[in-house]
Amino acid sequence: MTTVGKNDILSSYRKVAIITSYNENIRNIQTNMNRDALIYKKSLHTYLLLTITPSHYYS
């Protein structure tokens, strides 16, 4: 049976913490990208509606 040093446990905890925060960052980036894409899609849709729709509909 091997004895595990305190440093080994700490370093493995540190690795887990780094990986967890990395995954969290990736998730946040993906969420932001999805939100931005949605906003972009909506604004593009509005822009297309405004440009394609003949002007006599507005008056």
C-alpha positions, 0 to 999 in steps of 0.5 A: 500500500502506497502512502499518498502525500498531502501535496499529491492530494492538493495537486489533484484537487487543484487539477480538478478545480482548474478543469472545472473552472475551464469547463465553466468558462467554455459553457459561459462562452457558448451561452454568450455566443448563442445569445449573441447569435440570437440577437444577431438573427433577430436584428437581421430579420428585422432589418430584412423586413424593413428593407424588403417590405415596400414603403407604402406599407408604412404610410 
